[in-house]
Amino acid sequence: MTQLPQSPVLQRRILSNGLTVIAIENPAAEIVAARIFVRAGGLRESQAQAGVAHLCAATLTKGTQRLSSLEIAEQVESVGASLGADASTDYFLVSLKTVRQDFDGILELAGEVLRSPSFLPSQIDLERKSTIQAIRSQREQPFSLAFQKLQEITYGDTHPYGRSTLGTEETLEALTSEDLHAFHRAFFRPDNAVVSVSGCLPAEEAIARIESVLGDWAAPEGYIANPILPAIATEPHPTMVSQETQQSIIILGYLTAALETDSGTDNHSQYLRDYGALKLASTYLGNGLSSRLFVELREKRGLAYDVSAFYPTRLEQSMFGAYIGTAPDNTAIALDGLRAEVDRLAAEPLTAEALQVSKNKLLGQYALGKQTNSQLAQLYGWYDVLGLGVGFDQEFQQIINQVTIDDVQRVAQTYLAAPYVSLVGPAAAVEPVLAQAA
């Protein structure tokens, strides 16, 4: 069994205004990093306002009611710190990093940016143009295009997971400063946020500093209801985009179970068993130069420029995927080869050695992903937002160690039977394959 590393010293506290604070004591360097998670990502957007969370993130640090964009930049850069914002489908994020002696000042600035952004029309127009250019650029990138099409056919066009976090050109053109302010008023409140701070500060001191800056952030009356998401009712089917590219991109996608956080229930226990087994299946199939997809499809058969697998942790129903980039003339046999390797997981049990190697690889990479204060703040804050709790760090490692050969084969038979298929490449290469797949 793989030895589990010790968790860092941490405390979790909910302040009187409902703000959750996680403090991780890590004295290895004179650096303090913080992540402020707000449950305000794409899941909270309406279809008509797709991209509003991204536009909020792009403009959040470009001015407050008191400070201009230049004044904010000068405060951050004068001490060599970093301050930024980002939005995903699952959450909105404000990130900061600085040396210990400057933490108070940058934290106060982050608090001001978080609570009172100006969302000036001039800044929105600049970021709108930049985002529209990014959308157009993605259409020229075969993998980005194939992945977006896979999301659309898997989740449907009304589910937030089925659309880009950037939004569309049409929705972005319609968004106004008032739309951003309304989104901010609706979701940016202390009882809808988690602050995770990691660094060379005692946990109690870190919590006290967070409370001194954000403790007077008042939560409005009422509560935020969970988003009502459309059912995922699409059946697995292929889609194609014709594009005169140097290679064909093929992505297979498989829907998996929704996140289950009600600890102590049979559903929760089953979800964790499936989750761990799927993580290992993804590692075995497509993680690194020794993975089966790489060895079988690239090294032995010469079919792949690039090949891998993925299984992200999501708030809602996640997707297990496998992809390959191949020469257009090889599109049909590459698709067959990719499907055959995924299908083998259900038909042929892994060997004990292969399972243990995958566990060692996954847990080793997991440990390497917790080396910096930024990584620690991100990990523990994300686990809290998911509802799994900060203790999931150790629980995850135990789950992986407990996965059996039968578990991997069972999840493959349960979830990896009928894929959604996304193809991007020259018409002469992908059209015959699509016709055959249909």
DAKANOR-V856189 format. One record per residue. N is the residue number from 1. SS is DSSP state (H for helix, E for strand, C for the rest). PHI is phi in degrees with one decimal (none if undefined). D_FIRST is the distance of its C-alpha to the first C-alpha in whole Angstrom. Layout:
# DAKANOR-V856189
{{N & SS & PHI & D_FIRST} {N & SS & PHI & D_FIRST}}
This chain:
# DAKANOR-V856189
{{1 & C & none & 0} {2 & C & -68.8 & 4} {3 & C & -71.6 & 6} {4 & C & -89.8 & 9} {5 & C & -71.7 & 13} {6 & C & -75.1 & 15} {7 & C & -74.8 & 18} {8 & C & -68.3 & 21} {9 & E & -69.6 & 24} {10 & E & -147.3 & 26} {11 & E & -132.7 & 28} {12 & E & -125.8 & 30} {13 & E & -142.4 & 33} {14 & E & -105.1 & 36} {15 & C & -74.1 & 39} {16 & C & -62.7 & 43} {17 & C & -89.7 & 43} {18 & C & 95.5 & 40} {19 & C & -72.1 & 38} {20 & E & -88.7 & 35} {21 & E & -122.3 & 34} {22 & E & -117.9 & 30} {23 & E & -116.3 & 30} {24 & E & -114.2 & 27} {25 & E & -90.2 & 28} {26 & C & -140.5 & 27} {27 & C & -83.0 & 29} {28 & C & -66.3 & 28} {29 & C & -146.8 & 31} {30 & C & -82.0 & 35} {31 & E & -120.8 & 34} {32 & E & -124.8 & 34} {33 & E & -123.0 & 33} {34 & E & -138.0 & 33} {35 & E & -126.1 & 33} {36 & E & -110.6 & 35} {37 & E & -90.8 & 34} {38 & E & -123.3 & 37} {39 & C & -76.6 & 37} {40 & C & -148.6 & 39} {41 & C & -86.7 & 38} {42 & H & -61.4 & 39} {43 & H & -61.8 & 39} {44 & H & -96.0 & 41} {45 & C & -87.8 & 44} {46 & C & -82.7 & 47} {47 & H & -61.1 & 47} {48 & H & -69.9 & 50} {49 & H & -115.8 & 49} {50 & C & -57.2 & 46} {51 & C & 99.5 & 45} {52 & H & -67.7 & 46} {53 & H & -65.7 & 43} {54 & H & -61.5 & 43} {55 & H & -66.7 & 46} {56 & H & -61.2 & 46} {57 & H & -64.4 & 43} {58 & H & -66.2 & 45} {59 & H & -109.6 & 48} {60 & H & -59.4 & 46} {61 & C & -92.0 & 46} {62 & C & -100.8 & 50} {63 & E & 144.5 & 52} {64 & E & -121.2 & 52} {65 & C & -63.9 & 55} {66 & C & -113.4 & 56} {67 & C & -118.4 & 54} {68 & E & -85.4 & 55} {69 & H & -58.9 & 52} {70 & H & -65.8 & 54} {71 & H & -65.8 & 53} {72 & H & -63.7 & 50} {73 & H & -60.8 & 49} {74 & H & -65.2 & 51} {75 & H & -63.2 & 49} {76 & H & -71.3 & 46} {77 & H & -72.2 & 47} {78 & C & -66.0 & 49} {79 & C & -116.1 & 46} {80 & C & 67.9 & 43} {81 & C & -92.1 & 41} {82 & E & -133.1 & 40} {83 & E & -148.8 & 41} {84 & E & -155.1 & 40} {85 & E & -137.3 & 40} {86 & E & -151.7 & 38} {87 & E & -135.0 & 38} {88 & C & -117.3 & 35} {89 & C & -66.8 & 36} {90 & C & -90.1 & 33} {91 & C & -163.4 & 35} {92 & E & -107.8 & 37} {93 & E & -137.9 & 36} {94 & E & -112.3 & 38} {95 & E & -118.7 & 36} {96 & E & -145.2 & 37} {97 & E & -151.4 & 36} {98 & E & -161.5 & 38} {99 & E & -75.8 & 38} {100 & H & -56.7 & 38} {101 & H & -67.6 & 42} {102 & H & -104.4 & 43} {103 & H & -62.3 & 40} {104 & H & -59.0 & 43} {105 & H & -65.9 & 45} {106 & H & -71.4 & 43} {107 & H & -63.9 & 42} {108 & H & -61.7 & 45} {109 & H & -65.3 & 46} {110 & H & -61.4 & 43} {111 & H & -62.4 & 44} {112 & H & -67.5 & 48} {113 & H & -60.6 & 46} {114 & H & -65.7 & 44} {115 & H & -94.1 & 47} {116 & C & -138.1 & 50} {117 & E & -67.4 & 50} {118 & C & -88.0 & 53} {119 & C & 47.4 & 53} {120 & C & -66.1 & 56} {121 & H & -54.4 & 57} {122 & H & -64.7 & 58} {123 & H & -70.4 & 54} {124 & H & -62.5 & 53} {125 & H & -62.0 & 55} {126 & H & -62.0 & 54} {127 & H & -71.5 & 50} {128 & H & -62.1 & 51} {129 & H & -63.1 & 53} {130 & H & -62.7 & 49} {131 & H & -68.5 & 47} {132 & H & -61.8 & 50} {133 & H & -64.2 & 49} {134 & H & -64.9 & 46} {135 & H & -62.0 & 46} {136 & H & -65.5 & 48} {137 & H & -63.8 & 46} {138 & H & -62.2 & 43} {139 & H & -66.5 & 46} {140 & C & -92.7 & 46} {141 & C & -103.2 & 42} {142 & H & -54.6 & 41} {143 & H & -67.0 & 37} {144 & H & -58.1 & 38} {145 & H & -66.1 & 41} {146 & H & -63.9 & 39} {147 & H & -67.1 & 36} {148 & H & -63.4 & 39} {149 & H & -65.2 & 41} {150 & H & -62.0 & 37} {151 & H & -60.2 & 37} {152 & H & -64.6 & 41} {153 & H & -76.7 & 40} {154 & H & -81.6 & 37} {155 & H & -98.5 & 38} {156 & C & 87.7 & 42} {157 & C & -81.5 & 44} {158 & C & -101.2 & 44} {159 & C & -87.8 & 41} {160 & H & -56.4 & 40} {161 & H & -70.4 & 36} {162 & H & -90.0 & 39} {163 & C & -127.6 & 41} {164 & C & -71.1 & 40} {165 & C & -65.7 & 40} {166 & C & -74.2 & 43} {167 & C & 86.6 & 45} {168 & C & -122.6 & 48} {169 & H & -58.5 & 51} {170 & H & -67.1 & 53} {171 & H & -68.8 & 51} {172 & H & -64.8 & 51} {173 & H & -61.6 & 55} {174 & H & -87.1 & 56} {175 & C & -72.2 & 53} {176 & C & -121.0 & 55} {177 & H & -58.5 & 55} {178 & H & -65.8 & 56} {179 & H & -61.1 & 53} {180 & H & -66.7 & 50} {181 & H & -63.5 & 52} {182 & H & -65.3 & 51} {183 & H & -62.7 & 48} {184 & H & -64.1 & 47} {185 & H & -62.4 & 49} {186 & H & -72.1 & 47} {187 & H & -121.8 & 44} {188 & C & -89.6 & 44} {189 & C & -150.0 & 44} {190 & H & -62.5 & 41} {191 & H & -79.1 & 40} {192 & H & -121.0 & 39} {193 & E & -136.6 & 37} {194 & E & -132.1 & 34} {195 & E & -108.0 & 34} {196 & E & -119.6 & 31} {197 & E & -125.8 & 32} {198 & E & -133.4 & 29} {199 & E & 162.0 & 31} {200 & C & -85.5 & 32} {201 & C & -129.2 & 34} {202 & C & -55.7 & 33} {203 & H & -56.1 & 32} {204 & H & -62.6 & 35} {205 & H & -66.0 & 37} {206 & H & -62.2 & 36} {207 & H & -62.6 & 36} {208 & H & -62.4 & 40} {209 & H & -68.8 & 40} {210 & H & -61.7 & 39} {211 & H & -64.5 & 41} {212 & H & -66.6 & 44} {213 & H & -93.8 & 44} {214 & H & -114.6 & 43} {215 & C & -66.9 & 44} {216 & C & -93.7 & 48} {217 & C & -73.9 & 46} {218 & C & -85.4 & 48} {219 & C & -86.0 & 46} {220 & C & -68.6 & 49} {221 & C & -68.5 & 50} {222 & C & 84.9 & 48} {223 & C & -135.6 & 45} {224 & C & -96.6 & 43} {225 & C & -74.3 & 43} {226 & C & -63.7 & 40} {227 & C & -64.0 & 41} {228 & C & -92.9 & 42} {229 & C & -97.7 & 40} {230 & C & -66.8 & 42} {231 & C & -66.7 & 40} {232 & C & -89.1 & 38} {233 & C & -110.8 & 41} {234 & C & -74.1 & 41} {235 & C & -94.9 & 40} {236 & C & -55.1 & 38} {237 & C & -156.9 & 40} {238 & E & -89.2 & 41} {239 & E & -139.0 & 43} {240 & E & -139.6 & 44} {241 & E & -124.8 & 46} {242 & E & -85.4 & 48} {243 & C & -151.1 & 48} {244 & C & -76.0 & 49} {245 & C & -106.7 & 46} {246 & C & -73.3 & 45} {247 & C & -145.1 & 42} {248 & E & -96.7 & 41} {249 & E & -110.8 & 38} {250 & E & -124.1 & 36} {251 & E & -127.5 & 34} {252 & E & -101.6 & 32} {253 & E & -128.0 & 31} {254 & E & -132.4 & 30} {255 & E & -69.0 & 30} {256 & C & -120.7 & 27} {257 & C & -74.8 & 27} {258 & C & -74.2 & 29} {259 & C & -59.3 & 27} {260 & C & -123.4 & 27} {261 & C & -111.4 & 26} {262 & C & -76.7 & 28} {263 & C & -60.8 & 25} {264 & C & 93.1 & 25} {265 & C & -92.2 & 26} {266 & H & -63.3 & 25} {267 & H & -62.2 & 26} {268 & H & -64.5 & 24} {269 & H & -61.8 & 21} {270 & H & -67.2 & 22} {271 & H & -58.4 & 22} {272 & H & -64.8 & 19} {273 & H & -62.8 & 17} {274 & H & -65.7 & 19} {275 & H & -59.5 & 19} {276 & H & -62.8 & 15} {277 & H & -67.0 & 16} {278 & H & -69.8 & 19} {279 & H & -60.0 & 17} {280 & H & -69.5 & 15} {281 & H & -61.3 & 18} {282 & H & -64.2 & 20} {283 & H & -63.4 & 17} {284 & H & -62.2 & 17} {285 & H & -71.1 & 21} {286 & H & -137.4 & 23} {287 & C & -103.6 & 21} {288 & C & 97.3 & 22} {289 & C & -72.5 & 24} {290 & C & -98.8 & 21} {291 & C & -69.3 & 21} {292 & H & -65.9 & 23} {293 & H & -62.5 & 26} {294 & H & -66.1 & 26} {295 & H & -66.4 & 26} {296 & H & -75.3 & 28} {297 & H & -95.6 & 31} {298 & H & -98.8 & 31} {299 & H & -70.9 & 30} {300 & H & -82.0 & 31} {301 & C & -110.1 & 34} {302 & C & 63.2 & 35} {303 & C & -92.7 & 36} {304 & C & -117.1 & 34} {305 & C & -78.6 & 35} {306 & E & -146.5 & 32} {307 & E & -154.0 & 29} {308 & E & -167.5 & 26} {309 & E & -138.3 & 25} {310 & E & -150.8 & 24} {311 & E & -154.5 & 23} {312 & C & -74.0 & 25} {313 & C & -85.5 & 24} {314 & C & -126.8 & 28} {315 & C & -69.3 & 30} {316 & C & -112.2 & 31} {317 & C & -63.2 & 30} {318 & C & -87.4 & 28} {319 & E & -124.0 & 28} {320 & E & -94.6 & 26} {321 & E & -138.7 & 28} {322 & E & -140.7 & 28} {323 & E & -140.8 & 31} {324 & E & -148.3 & 33} {325 & E & -106.5 & 36} {326 & E & -142.1 & 38} {327 & C & -62.9 & 41} {328 & H & -51.2 & 44} {329 & H & -64.9 & 45} {330 & H & -99.2 & 41} {331 & H & -54.8 & 41} {332 & H & -65.4 & 41} {333 & H & -73.8 & 39} {334 & H & -69.0 & 36} {335 & H & -62.2 & 36} {336 & H & -62.3 & 36} {337 & H & -66.2 & 33} {338 & H & -64.3 & 31} {339 & H & -63.3 & 32} {340 & H & -63.3 & 31} {341 & H & -70.0 & 27} {342 & H & -68.0 & 26} {343 & H & -61.9 & 28} {344 & H & -62.3 & 26} {345 & H & -61.5 & 23} {346 & H & -80.9 & 25} {347 & H & -87.0 & 26} {348 & C & -123.2 & 23} {349 & C & -63.2 & 20} {350 & C & -65.5 & 17} {351 & C & -78.2 & 16} {352 & H & -60.4 & 12} {353 & H & -66.5 & 12} {354 & H & -62.8 & 14} {355 & H & -63.4 & 12} {356 & H & -67.7 & 8} {357 & H & -61.0 & 11} {358 & H & -65.5 & 12} {359 & H & -62.3 & 9} {360 & H & -60.7 & 9} {361 & H & -64.2 & 13} {362 & H & -63.0 & 13} {363 & H & -70.5 & 11} {364 & H & -65.7 & 13} {365 & H & -68.3 & 16} {366 & H & -62.5 & 16} {367 & H & -64.7 & 15} {368 & H & -66.8 & 18} {369 & C & -83.6 & 20} {370 & C & -125.1 & 20} {371 & C & -88.6 & 22} {372 & C & -104.0 & 26} {373 & H & -64.9 & 28} {374 & H & -62.8 & 29} {375 & H & -65.2 & 25} {376 & H & -65.6 & 24} {377 & H & -62.4 & 28} {378 & H & -65.1 & 27} {379 & H & -62.5 & 24} {380 & H & -70.8 & 24} {381 & H & -65.5 & 28} {382 & H & -65.9 & 27} {383 & H & -59.6 & 24} {384 & H & -69.4 & 27} {385 & H & -62.5 & 30} {386 & H & -64.1 & 28} {387 & C & 90.6 & 28} {388 & C & -83.9 & 24} {389 & C & 88.6 & 24} {390 & C & -66.2 & 23} {391 & C & -69.9 & 20} {392 & H & -67.7 & 19} {393 & H & -56.1 & 17} {394 & H & -74.0 & 14} {395 & H & -63.1 & 15} {396 & H & -58.2 & 14} {397 & H & -66.1 & 11} {398 & H & -67.0 & 10} {399 & H & -60.1 & 12} {400 & H & -62.6 & 10} {401 & H & -62.1 & 7} {402 & H & -90.0 & 9} {403 & C & -65.0 & 11} {404 & C & -107.7 & 12} {405 & H & -58.6 & 14} {406 & H & -62.3 & 17} {407 & H & -61.2 & 17} {408 & H & -63.5 & 17} {409 & H & -66.6 & 20} {410 & H & -64.5 & 22} {411 & H & -67.7 & 22} {412 & H & -64.2 & 23} {413 & H & -70.3 & 26} {414 & H & -79.1 & 27} {415 & H & -109.7 & 27} {416 & C & -106.9 & 27} {417 & C & -95.0 & 30} {418 & C & -124.7 & 33} {419 & C & -89.3 & 33} {420 & E & -78.9 & 36} {421 & E & -126.5 & 37} {422 & E & -119.0 & 38} {423 & E & -123.5 & 40} {424 & E & -131.7 & 42} {425 & E & 170.9 & 44} {426 & C & -59.1 & 48} {427 & H & -55.5 & 50} {428 & H & -63.6 & 50} {429 & H & -89.7 & 47} {430 & H & -94.6 & 45} {431 & H & -63.1 & 48} {432 & H & -62.7 & 48} {433 & H & -67.3 & 44} {434 & H & -63.5 & 45} {435 & H & -61.9 & 48} {436 & H & -69.9 & 46} {437 & H & -68.2 & 43} {438 & C & -72.1 & 45}}
